[in-house]
Amino acid sequence: MTDGHFHQIRTTSDYHTFRQLAKPQHPLISVINVEDIRNLPVGEAATLVMDLYCIALKRNFKGKIKYGQQKYDFDEGVLFFMSPGQVLSIEATEEVFHSGWMLLIHPDFLWNTPLANTIKQYEYFSYSVHEALFLSEKEETVITEIIQQIEQVYQAPIDKFSQPIMIAHLEVLLSYADRFYHRQFITRKITNHQILNRLDTLLTNYFNSDNLIIKGLPTVQFVAESLNVSPNYLSVLLNLLTGQSTQHHIHDKLIEKAKEKLSTTDLSVSEIAYALGFEHPQSFSKLFKNKTNCSPLEFRHSFPN
């Protein structure tokens, strides 16, 4: 997909202009009926960088979506989140009727409210594009009803109560989305276990390569980026699936490799420590003992000569 025309969307008004919509009812927040959005001509592409939070539900969308550098898993009943500064590329592949809604929020709308800080803690705003929120029919109804409540306030004349009421509804919406995401971790077992398999392959390949000597132990950030998910997302997923953190999985693979070297080679403990990316052998020995309840030498000597 080509990136097409580039659009910097700094305000809700900018987005309305880009999509040929009527002016927004509020300068910092907008509720949009997707049916009112001008479709891109078939084959045309556009790249957007929005300085806004975006929550959207689209149905019957036929096109190519690239979020960051990844293809987006966009389908019926999918809720989509974007944070300010993220990149979205879209291309229409066929002329279709699509429906749903979009909620655009300028960060200034949240200013001087608790949500200004807490919104950054919701992991789904930084999720991999492969992990949108797949809603059941009942879940979609819950979310849509909250959006309709926000829309009622949005379309009414602005007064001193407008912002706090919409903020309150938004907090409820985000809490439900968080709840549904955690349900998805459990119900989408095939996808989740694919990530688990990819994690095992990634760590195995890393520990069998020269990366340990050159780059040292893989970091949680490196592992998450390699799997196209955020560190927080990976942490929640692994804890739900295995009860262990990402760091725990890295250390388990490390100990597995260390045991292999201790039992099949004549390398000293120091040589093994350096080969596994440790600057100080003492750090390796301490970690090995914490994980196995014995020192590297005790483990080696447990094998018959």
C-alpha positions as CSV (number, residue, x, y, z in Angstrom):
1,M,0.0,0.0,0.0
2,T,1.3,3.4,-0.9
3,D,1.3,6.1,1.8
4,G,-0.6,8.5,-0.5
5,H,-1.4,12.0,0.7
6,F,-0.1,13.0,4.1
7,H,-2.4,14.8,6.5
8,Q,-1.5,16.3,9.9
9,I,-4.7,16.5,11.9
10,R,-4.1,18.9,14.9
11,T,-7.7,19.6,15.9
12,T,-11.2,18.0,15.6
13,S,-11.9,20.8,13.1
14,D,-9.0,19.6,10.9
15,Y,-10.5,16.1,10.8
16,H,-13.9,17.4,10.0
17,T,-12.5,19.5,7.1
18,F,-10.5,16.5,5.8
19,R,-13.5,14.3,5.8
20,Q,-15.9,17.0,4.5
21,L,-18.0,17.0,7.6
22,A,-20.0,19.8,9.2
23,K,-18.1,21.9,11.8
24,P,-17.8,20.0,15.2
25,Q,-20.3,21.0,18.0
26,H,-17.4,21.4,20.5
27,P,-13.8,22.7,19.8
28,L,-12.1,19.8,21.7
29,I,-14.3,16.8,21.3
30,S,-16.3,15.3,18.4
31,V,-18.7,12.4,18.0
32,I,-19.0,11.4,14.3
33,N,-21.4,9.1,12.6
34,V,-19.2,7.0,10.2
35,E,-22.0,7.0,7.6
36,D,-21.4,10.8,7.2
37,I,-17.7,10.4,6.4
38,R,-16.7,10.9,2.8
39,N,-15.2,7.7,1.5
40,L,-11.8,7.8,-0.2
41,P,-12.0,7.0,-3.9
42,V,-11.3,3.3,-4.6
43,G,-7.5,2.9,-4.9
44,E,-6.7,6.2,-3.2
45,A,-4.5,6.2,-0.1
46,A,-4.0,8.7,2.7
47,T,-1.7,8.8,5.7
48,L,-2.9,10.6,8.9
49,V,-1.0,11.8,11.9
50,M,-3.5,13.0,14.5
51,D,-2.8,15.0,17.6
52,L,-5.9,13.5,19.1
53,Y,-7.2,10.5,20.9
54,C,-9.4,8.4,18.7
55,I,-11.9,5.7,19.6
56,A,-13.8,4.2,16.7
57,L,-16.1,1.4,15.8
58,K,-16.5,0.7,12.1
59,R,-18.6,-2.0,10.4
60,N,-18.4,-3.3,6.9
61,F,-15.1,-1.5,6.1
62,K,-13.4,-2.8,3.0
63,G,-9.9,-1.5,2.7
64,K,-6.3,-1.7,3.8
65,I,-5.3,-0.3,7.1
66,K,-1.7,0.3,8.2
67,Y,-1.3,1.4,11.8
68,G,2.3,2.4,12.5
69,Q,4.2,-0.1,10.2
70,Q,1.8,-3.0,10.6
71,K,-1.4,-4.1,8.8
72,Y,-4.4,-3.6,10.9
73,D,-6.8,-6.5,11.8
74,F,-10.0,-4.4,11.1
75,D,-13.2,-6.3,10.8
76,E,-16.8,-6.4,12.0
77,G,-17.3,-5.6,15.6
78,V,-13.8,-4.2,16.1
79,L,-13.0,-1.3,18.4
80,F,-10.0,0.8,17.4
81,F,-7.9,3.1,19.6
82,M,-5.3,5.7,18.7
83,S,-3.2,8.0,20.8
84,P,-1.9,11.5,19.7
85,G,1.0,11.3,17.3
86,Q,0.3,7.8,16.0
87,V,0.3,7.2,12.3
88,L,-2.6,5.7,10.4
89,S,-2.6,4.8,6.6
90,I,-5.8,3.9,4.9
91,E,-6.7,2.8,1.3
92,A,-10.1,2.0,-0.1
93,T,-10.1,-1.3,-2.0
94,E,-13.7,-1.2,-3.1
95,E,-16.7,1.1,-2.8
96,V,-18.8,0.0,0.1
97,F,-21.3,1.4,2.6
98,H,-19.9,1.3,6.1
99,S,-21.3,2.3,9.5
100,G,-20.3,2.9,13.1
101,W,-19.0,5.9,15.0
102,M,-15.8,7.8,15.9
103,L,-15.0,9.7,19.1
104,L,-12.2,12.3,18.7
105,I,-10.7,13.9,21.9
106,H,-8.1,16.7,21.9
107,P,-5.7,16.2,24.9
108,D,-6.7,19.7,26.1
109,F,-10.2,18.5,26.7
110,L,-8.8,16.3,29.5
111,W,-6.6,19.0,31.0
112,N,-7.1,19.5,34.7
113,T,-9.0,16.3,35.2
114,P,-7.7,13.0,36.6
115,L,-8.2,11.4,33.2
116,A,-5.4,13.5,31.7
117,N,-3.0,11.1,33.5
118,T,-5.0,7.9,33.8
119,I,-5.8,7.7,30.1
120,K,-2.2,7.0,29.5
121,Q,-2.4,3.9,31.7
122,Y,-4.9,2.1,29.4
123,E,-2.7,-0.3,27.5
124,Y,-4.9,-0.6,24.5
125,F,-3.9,2.9,23.3
126,S,-0.4,1.5,22.6
127,Y,-1.5,-2.0,21.4
128,S,-0.1,-3.7,18.4
129,V,-2.3,-3.3,15.3
130,H,-2.9,-7.0,15.4
131,E,-4.7,-6.7,18.7
132,A,-7.8,-4.6,18.3
133,L,-10.7,-5.2,20.6
134,F,-13.1,-7.7,19.1
135,L,-16.5,-7.0,20.6
136,S,-19.4,-9.4,21.2
137,E,-22.9,-8.1,20.3
138,K,-23.6,-7.4,23.9
139,E,-20.3,-5.6,24.5
140,E,-20.9,-3.5,21.4
141,T,-24.3,-2.5,22.7
142,V,-22.7,-1.4,26.1
143,I,-20.1,0.7,24.4
144,T,-22.5,2.2,21.8
145,E,-24.9,3.2,24.6
146,I,-22.2,5.1,26.4
147,I,-21.2,6.9,23.1
148,Q,-24.8,7.9,22.6
149,Q,-24.9,9.4,26.1
150,I,-21.7,11.4,25.3
151,E,-23.3,12.4,21.9
152,Q,-26.4,13.8,23.7
153,V,-24.2,16.2,25.8
154,Y,-22.0,16.9,22.8
155,Q,-24.9,18.1,20.7
156,A,-26.4,20.2,23.5
157,P,-25.3,23.9,24.1
158,I,-22.0,24.0,25.9
159,D,-22.2,25.0,29.6
160,K,-20.1,24.4,32.7
161,F,-21.5,20.9,33.1
162,S,-20.7,19.7,29.6
163,Q,-17.0,18.7,30.1
164,P,-17.4,16.9,33.5
165,I,-20.4,15.0,32.3
166,M,-18.7,13.8,29.1
167,I,-15.5,13.0,31.1
168,A,-17.5,10.9,33.4
169,H,-19.0,8.9,30.5
170,L,-15.6,8.6,28.9
171,E,-14.1,7.1,32.1
172,V,-16.9,4.5,32.1
173,L,-16.3,3.7,28.4
174,L,-12.6,3.2,29.0
175,S,-13.2,1.0,32.0
176,Y,-15.6,-1.2,30.0
177,A,-13.0,-1.3,27.2
178,D,-10.4,-2.4,29.6
179,R,-12.7,-5.1,31.0
180,F,-13.5,-6.4,27.5
181,Y,-9.8,-6.4,26.5
182,H,-9.0,-8.7,29.5
183,R,-11.8,-11.0,28.4
184,Q,-10.3,-11.1,25.0
185,F,-7.0,-12.3,26.4
186,I,-8.9,-15.4,27.6
187,T,-11.3,-16.0,24.7
188,R,-8.8,-15.4,21.8
189,K,-6.7,-18.3,22.9
190,I,-5.4,-19.2,19.4
191,T,-4.0,-15.8,18.7
192,N,-2.6,-15.5,22.2
193,H,-0.9,-18.9,22.1
194,Q,0.6,-17.9,18.7
195,I,2.2,-15.0,20.5
196,L,3.5,-17.4,23.1
197,N,4.9,-19.7,20.4
198,R,6.5,-16.7,18.7
199,L,8.0,-15.6,22.0
200,D,9.6,-19.0,22.5
201,T,11.0,-19.1,19.0
202,L,12.3,-15.5,19.4
203,L,14.1,-16.2,22.6
204,T,15.5,-19.6,21.3
205,N,16.9,-17.9,18.2
206,Y,18.3,-15.0,20.2
207,F,20.1,-17.3,22.7
208,N,21.4,-19.5,19.9
209,S,22.9,-16.5,18.1
210,D,25.8,-14.1,18.7
211,N,23.4,-11.5,20.0
212,L,24.1,-12.4,23.7
213,I,27.8,-11.5,23.3
214,I,27.2,-8.5,21.1
215,K,24.0,-7.0,22.6
216,G,23.7,-8.7,26.0
217,L,20.5,-10.2,27.4
218,P,17.3,-9.3,25.5
219,T,15.3,-6.6,27.1
220,V,11.5,-6.6,27.7
221,Q,11.2,-3.7,25.3
222,F,13.2,-5.6,22.6
223,V,11.0,-8.7,23.0
224,A,7.8,-6.7,22.8
225,E,8.8,-4.7,19.8
226,S,9.9,-7.9,18.0
227,L,6.5,-9.4,18.6
228,N,4.7,-6.2,17.5
229,V,3.0,-5.6,20.8
230,S,3.6,-3.1,23.6
231,P,5.5,-4.2,26.7
232,N,2.4,-3.6,28.9
233,Y,0.3,-5.7,26.6
234,L,2.8,-8.6,26.5
235,S,3.1,-8.4,30.3
236,V,-0.7,-8.7,30.9
237,L,-1.0,-11.5,28.3
238,L,1.8,-13.6,29.7
239,N,0.6,-13.2,33.2
240,L,-2.9,-14.4,32.2
241,L,-1.6,-17.3,30.1
242,T,1.4,-18.4,32.2
243,G,1.3,-16.5,35.5
244,Q,4.8,-15.2,34.7
245,S,6.2,-11.9,33.5
246,T,8.1,-11.3,30.3
247,Q,11.3,-11.0,32.3
248,H,10.6,-14.3,33.9
249,H,10.4,-15.9,30.4
250,I,13.6,-14.3,29.4
251,H,15.4,-15.7,32.5
252,D,13.9,-19.1,32.1
253,K,15.3,-19.3,28.6
254,L,18.6,-18.1,29.9
255,I,18.7,-20.7,32.6
256,E,17.8,-23.4,30.0
257,K,20.8,-22.3,27.9
258,A,23.1,-22.1,30.9
259,K,22.1,-25.7,31.9
260,E,22.9,-26.9,28.4
261,K,26.4,-25.3,28.5
262,L,27.1,-26.5,32.1
263,S,26.2,-30.1,31.2
264,T,27.6,-30.4,27.7
265,T,30.8,-28.3,27.7
266,D,34.0,-27.8,29.7
267,L,33.6,-24.0,29.7
268,S,34.2,-22.4,33.1
269,V,31.4,-20.7,34.9
270,S,32.9,-17.3,34.0
271,E,33.2,-18.2,30.3
272,I,29.6,-19.3,30.3
273,A,28.5,-16.1,32.1
274,Y,30.3,-13.9,29.4
275,A,28.8,-16.1,26.6
276,L,25.4,-15.5,28.0
277,G,25.8,-11.7,28.0
278,F,26.8,-11.1,31.6
279,E,29.5,-8.5,32.4
280,H,30.1,-10.0,35.9
281,P,30.1,-13.8,36.5
282,Q,28.8,-13.2,40.0
283,S,25.5,-11.8,38.6
284,F,25.1,-14.9,36.5
285,S,25.8,-17.2,39.5
286,K,23.4,-15.3,41.7
287,L,20.6,-15.5,39.1
288,F,21.2,-19.1,38.5
289,K,21.0,-20.0,42.1
290,N,17.8,-17.9,42.6
291,K,16.2,-19.8,39.8
292,T,17.5,-23.3,40.5
293,N,18.4,-23.3,44.2
294,C,21.9,-24.5,43.4
295,S,25.0,-22.8,42.1
296,P,26.3,-23.4,38.5
297,L,29.1,-25.6,39.8
298,E,26.7,-27.6,42.0
299,F,24.5,-28.2,39.0
300,R,27.5,-29.3,36.9
301,H,28.7,-31.7,39.6
302,S,25.2,-33.3,39.9
303,F,26.0,-35.1,36.6
304,P,28.0,-38.3,36.8
305,N,31.5,-38.2,35.3
